[in-house]
Amino acid sequence: MPLYEFECPGCQHSVELLVRSPEEPAVCPDCGNDQLTRLMSAPSAPSMKGGSSSLPVAARGESCGAPRCCGGGTCG
């Protein structure tokens, strides 16, 4: 079930709602309005320890250090 961000034109609140099906209308929990506008959500990037803002990249045959990359072993 996807989580979407909506804005209510009635009370101007932004709210995240769990959408169970496309047929089910999203309803503002504050004022009950069902004419919500779905907002564009930006995906979050993985955070890296140590303050690095770049993603780990391994050369062929080396390990990038990420536990989920290549099963945690060497890539290549």
C-alpha beads as a LAMMPS data file, in Angstrom:
LAMMPS data file: protein, C-alpha beads

76 atoms
75 bonds

1 atom types
1 bond types

-500.0 500.0 xlo xhi
-500.0 500.0 ylo yhi
-500.0 500.0 zlo zhi

Masses

1 110.0

Atoms # bond

1 1 1 0.000 0.000 0.000
2 1 1 1.661 3.207 -1.139
3 1 1 2.024 6.264 1.052
4 1 1 1.195 9.511 -0.776
5 1 1 1.356 13.162 0.212
6 1 1 -1.767 15.227 -0.384
7 1 1 -2.760 18.867 0.050
8 1 1 -6.281 19.867 1.022
9 1 1 -7.646 22.907 -0.842
10 1 1 -10.244 23.413 1.916
11 1 1 -7.986 23.798 4.952
12 1 1 -4.574 24.109 3.211
13 1 1 -3.056 21.220 5.225
14 1 1 -0.564 18.748 3.767
15 1 1 -0.961 15.176 4.926
16 1 1 0.540 11.751 4.128
17 1 1 -2.067 9.048 3.603
18 1 1 -1.894 5.326 3.002
19 1 1 -3.841 4.604 -0.206
20 1 1 -5.336 1.125 -0.155
21 1 1 -6.859 1.238 -3.655
22 1 1 -7.201 3.778 -6.488
23 1 1 -11.007 3.638 -6.170
24 1 1 -10.906 4.696 -2.501
25 1 1 -10.923 8.529 -2.272
26 1 1 -8.345 10.199 -0.037
27 1 1 -10.070 12.219 2.695
28 1 1 -8.544 15.075 4.693
29 1 1 -8.355 13.985 8.341
30 1 1 -8.705 17.626 9.485
31 1 1 -11.775 18.851 7.586
32 1 1 -13.195 15.756 5.813
33 1 1 -12.713 17.154 2.277
34 1 1 -12.376 14.381 -0.341
35 1 1 -11.084 16.639 -3.136
36 1 1 -7.395 16.408 -2.198
37 1 1 -4.539 17.196 -4.575
38 1 1 -1.807 14.585 -4.706
39 1 1 1.618 16.201 -4.391
40 1 1 4.780 15.133 -6.166
41 1 1 7.058 13.325 -3.725
42 1 1 10.798 13.184 -4.153
43 1 1 12.384 9.820 -3.360
44 1 1 14.862 9.835 -0.529
45 1 1 18.485 8.973 -1.156
46 1 1 20.264 6.495 1.096
47 1 1 22.232 8.155 3.864
48 1 1 25.878 7.272 4.248
49 1 1 27.782 7.144 7.533
50 1 1 30.774 9.433 7.869
51 1 1 29.213 12.425 6.140
52 1 1 29.933 11.271 2.584
53 1 1 27.317 12.464 0.128
54 1 1 28.271 10.059 -2.662
55 1 1 27.187 6.466 -3.079
56 1 1 29.763 3.693 -2.699
57 1 1 31.153 2.444 -5.996
58 1 1 33.449 -0.548 -6.387
59 1 1 35.885 -1.253 -9.172
60 1 1 35.625 -4.693 -10.775
61 1 1 36.719 -7.351 -8.289
62 1 1 36.624 -5.021 -5.259
63 1 1 34.071 -4.623 -2.493
64 1 1 32.237 -1.290 -2.159
65 1 1 31.497 -2.022 1.511
66 1 1 27.720 -1.863 1.157
67 1 1 26.191 -4.960 2.805
68 1 1 23.508 -5.428 0.119
69 1 1 25.791 -4.920 -2.883
70 1 1 26.761 -8.234 -4.500
71 1 1 25.857 -10.004 -1.290
72 1 1 28.483 -8.061 0.657
73 1 1 31.335 -9.758 -1.158
74 1 1 33.354 -8.593 -4.110
75 1 1 31.647 -7.123 -7.164
76 1 1 32.389 -8.382 -10.628

Bonds

1 1 1 2
2 1 2 3
3 1 3 4
4 1 4 5
5 1 5 6
6 1 6 7
7 1 7 8
8 1 8 9
9 1 9 10
10 1 10 11
11 1 11 12
12 1 12 13
13 1 13 14
14 1 14 15
15 1 15 16
16 1 16 17
17 1 17 18
18 1 18 19
19 1 19 20
20 1 20 21
21 1 21 22
22 1 22 23
23 1 23 24
24 1 24 25
25 1 25 26
26 1 26 27
27 1 27 28
28 1 28 29
29 1 29 30
30 1 30 31
31 1 31 32
32 1 32 33
33 1 33 34
34 1 34 35
35 1 35 36
36 1 36 37
37 1 37 38
38 1 38 39
39 1 39 40
40 1 40 41
41 1 41 42
42 1 42 43
43 1 43 44
44 1 44 45
45 1 45 46
46 1 46 47
47 1 47 48
48 1 48 49
49 1 49 50
50 1 50 51
51 1 51 52
52 1 52 53
53 1 53 54
54 1 54 55
55 1 55 56
56 1 56 57
57 1 57 58
58 1 58 59
59 1 59 60
60 1 60 61
61 1 61 62
62 1 62 63
63 1 63 64
64 1 64 65
65 1 65 66
66 1 66 67
67 1 67 68
68 1 68 69
69 1 69 70
70 1 70 71
71 1 71 72
72 1 72 73
73 1 73 74
74 1 74 75
75 1 75 76
